[in-house]
Amino acid sequence: MSGRVVHFDVPYDDAERARGFYADVFGWHVQSIPELGYDIVSTGPVDEQGMPTEPGYVGGGMSQRGEPLSRPVITIAVDDIDATLEKVRGSGGAQVGEKIVVAEMGIAAYFEDSEGNLTGLWQNAS
């Protein structure tokens, strides 16, 4: 699974406006999780755990615009987030912020690539 795009994040300034826009234009299902300040986005059918049931599409999330998430971001799955961040640095990129432990699900991190694009990394929990 390493190297595949597995998630996206879209920042918003107005939560209701953004939810409505993506639901109206693309038919996305948006589930708000107020206690996390985050919205889960399904771009296709999902199972009871919210995981895609059809191959070929990626789900994501939306949240209040801020740093580092001031623009849309894709997230790439990796087997070893530390080794990948080392490769990023060695190839002209830079880590942005610290790694983030996401409950018992995994570890996330952000980096800027050689062109200044913000991209996310995801390592599943062992």
DAQUI-V12521 format. One record per residue. N is the residue number from 1. RES is the residue in three letters. PHI is phi in degrees with one decimal (NA if undefined). OMEGA is omega in whole degrees, 0 to 359 (999 if undefined). D_LAST is the distance of its C-alpha to the last C-alpha in Angstrom with 1 decimal. Layout:
# DAQUI-V12521
N|RES|PHI|OMEGA|D_LAST + N|RES|PHI|OMEGA|D_LAST
This chain:
# DAQUI-V12521
1|MET|NA|183|14.0 + 2|SER|-61.2|178|14.1 + 3|GLY|94.2|181|17.4 + 4|ARG|-91.0|173|18.1 + 5|VAL|-71.5|186|19.4 + 6|VAL|-122.5|186|17.2 + 7|HIS|-166.2|171|18.8 + 8|PHE|-139.9|174|22.0 + 9|ASP|-129.3|177|23.6 + 10|VAL|-122.0|178|27.3 + 11|PRO|-79.6|177|29.0 + 12|TYR|-136.4|173|32.1 + 13|ASP|-98.1|181|35.1 + 14|ASP|-128.6|186|36.2 + 15|ALA|-57.1|183|33.5 + 16|GLU|-62.9|179|35.9 + 17|ARG|-62.4|181|37.5 + 18|ALA|-66.2|179|34.3 + 19|ARG|-58.4|181|33.0 + 20|GLY|-63.7|180|36.4 + 21|PHE|-59.3|184|36.7 + 22|TYR|-69.9|175|33.6 + 23|ALA|-68.7|182|34.3 + 24|ASP|-69.0|186|37.9 + 25|VAL|-78.1|187|37.6 + 26|PHE|-116.2|181|34.5 + 27|GLY|75.3|179|34.0 + 28|TRP|-68.0|173|30.5 + 29|HIS|-93.2|182|29.4 + 30|VAL|-117.4|179|28.4 + 31|GLN|-110.3|181|27.0 + 32|SER|-78.4|174|27.6 + 33|ILE|-122.4|187|25.4 + 34|PRO|-55.8|182|27.9 + 35|GLU|-64.9|176|26.1 + 36|LEU|-102.1|184|23.5 + 37|GLY|62.6|188|26.2 + 38|TYR|-143.6|177|24.4 + 39|ASP|-120.4|175|25.3 + 40|ILE|-85.2|181|23.0 + 41|VAL|-114.7|173|24.8 + 42|SER|-109.0|180|24.9 + 43|THR|-99.7|179|26.9 + 44|GLY|-163.2|182|27.0 + 45|PRO|-68.3|181|26.4 + 46|VAL|-131.0|176|23.3 + 47|ASP|-89.1|183|22.2 + 48|GLU|-61.5|179|22.0 + 49|GLN|-90.1|180|18.6 + 50|GLY|83.3|181|20.0 + 51|MET|-90.2|180|18.3 + 52|PRO|-56.6|178|20.8 + 53|THR|-105.2|176|22.7 + 54|GLU|-123.6|177|24.6 + 55|PRO|-69.7|171|23.4 + 56|GLY|99.6|175|24.6 + 57|TYR|-129.7|183|24.2 + 58|VAL|-120.7|173|21.9 + 59|GLY|-93.8|181|21.8 + 60|GLY|-166.1|182|21.6 + 61|GLY|-154.8|176|23.0 + 62|MET|-137.7|178|26.0 + 63|SER|-155.8|180|26.8 + 64|GLN|-58.4|178|29.7 + 65|ARG|-62.0|178|30.5 + 66|GLY|-174.0|179|29.8 + 67|GLU|-93.4|3|28.3 + 68|PRO|-86.2|184|26.3 + 69|LEU|-86.1|178|26.3 + 70|SER|-102.2|180|30.0 + 71|ARG|-147.2|180|29.8 + 72|PRO|-57.9|184|27.7 + 73|VAL|-135.7|169|24.4 + 74|ILE|-96.8|180|22.3 + 75|THR|-121.8|184|18.5 + 76|ILE|-112.8|178|17.0 + 77|ALA|-76.0|176|13.5 + 78|VAL|-137.3|178|12.3 + 79|ASP|-81.5|184|9.8 + 80|ASP|-138.7|185|10.6 + 81|ILE|-64.3|180|12.2 + 82|ASP|-66.9|178|14.2 + 83|ALA|-63.9|179|15.6 + 84|THR|-67.2|177|16.5 + 85|LEU|-62.4|176|18.2 + 86|GLU|-63.7|177|20.1 + 87|LYS|-63.9|177|21.3 + 88|VAL|-57.3|181|22.3 + 89|ARG|-63.0|181|24.4 + 90|GLY|-71.8|182|25.9 + 91|SER|-108.6|176|26.9 + 92|GLY|97.2|177|28.9 + 93|GLY|-99.5|181|26.3 + 94|ALA|-147.8|175|25.4 + 95|GLN|-68.8|178|22.4 + 96|VAL|-116.1|180|23.5 + 97|GLY|72.6|182|22.6 + 98|GLU|-97.8|173|19.6 + 99|LYS|-64.8|183|15.9 + 100|ILE|-124.7|174|15.1 + 101|VAL|-81.4|182|12.3 + 102|VAL|-107.6|182|12.7 + 103|ALA|45.0|177|12.5 + 104|GLU|-99.8|185|9.2 + 105|MET|-84.8|183|8.8 + 106|GLY|167.7|182|7.8 + 107|ILE|-127.5|177|10.2 + 108|ALA|-118.1|174|13.6 + 109|ALA|-154.6|177|16.4 + 110|TYR|-123.3|174|19.9 + 111|PHE|-146.3|170|22.2 + 112|GLU|-101.4|179|25.7 + 113|ASP|-79.1|182|26.4 + 114|SER|-63.8|181|29.6 + 115|GLU|-104.7|180|31.6 + 116|GLY|87.5|178|30.6 + 117|ASN|-79.4|177|28.5 + 118|LEU|-80.2|181|25.7 + 119|THR|-137.8|179|22.4 + 120|GLY|-101.3|173|18.9 + 121|LEU|-122.7|177|15.5 + 122|TRP|-136.3|173|12.3 + 123|GLN|-119.4|177|8.7 + 124|ASN|-62.2|175|6.3 + 125|ALA|-63.7|181|3.8 + 126|SER|-71.0|999|0.0
